């Protein structure tokens, strides 16, 4: 395993870092100020202007491995770029590399028909529209996706879609015009062939945004996480992705790369938290000496450095295995990073918050918001418990 970054990746890292220094970090306060003005759910002028700059700089659609539509990067090559973008939670959209759109674009690229690609993938790649992924349901334990109760029923040349979904991220944005919806199309089939995924336009009759769901008090506007009702929604039969009963197959293809992206963004935010902690403790004095000289502070800094590097290397290994043996061959490593990276980020952020004192839990710094996001990722794309079960079973199978 060679994790040395290629010249191409080093060049992109350098350009991304320069863009972040010039355009993202100086505008963090301006972003929050703009969102706070008027309607919080409207797209921000700032991000739209920065998108133009990012595209002109050749920093656009850096994902999509094995596709001519992307930047031609493997998962291993894209991972360190995710780390840089993840240092500011809203930065990925500037480069058209934000969830859930990246995952949805990968689904359309891999499993969509040519007509579906033309109608939905192309405008997503252009950054002209946004999308949502409607899978989790409030009425069942969605950590077991076979519990999903939403229905997709064939009716002549159409399918009728019913169900209530929640945590449909991105649905708060008025540019979100298409959902990928997962539901049961054949409840009598094998339990992993009951589900299908289908494209549901947001403006379809019967689609209703019920409410936004705050994350530890943050509404994440204008992106948002929404609860959405689908009541007798009719869509053409051509909206089915790949075919009936293939929802789990699509989900596995989608979630592997998505977990890599999430985990490397978490490494990025943890790096930034460690930097903030080091700067803070060198400028504060307690009990007669700098906080940096307190034994517990040095221990936490050291542990943070160890944990961040461990998580980065494990994530790069998972990405490398996805590139070489595929998602199925890398399933243990993907599960491991999904447990390790959010746990690591939460711990490093917790220490950074502690070092900042009262300032750490308010919005004077990025730490409280980053902690809320990182803690959520111990649930998103499968909770820790599910991944640990899978890791344990795979390990036992070796013996």
Beta strands, then each sheet from edge to edge (+ up, - down):
strand 1: 130-134
strand 2: 151-155
strand 3: 158-169
strand 4: 176-184
strand 5: 195-201
strand 6: 207-212
strand 7: 225-236
strand 8: 285-286
strand 9: 289-290
sheet 1: 1+ 4+ 5-
sheet 2: 2+ 3- 7+ 6-
sheet 3: 8+ 9-
end
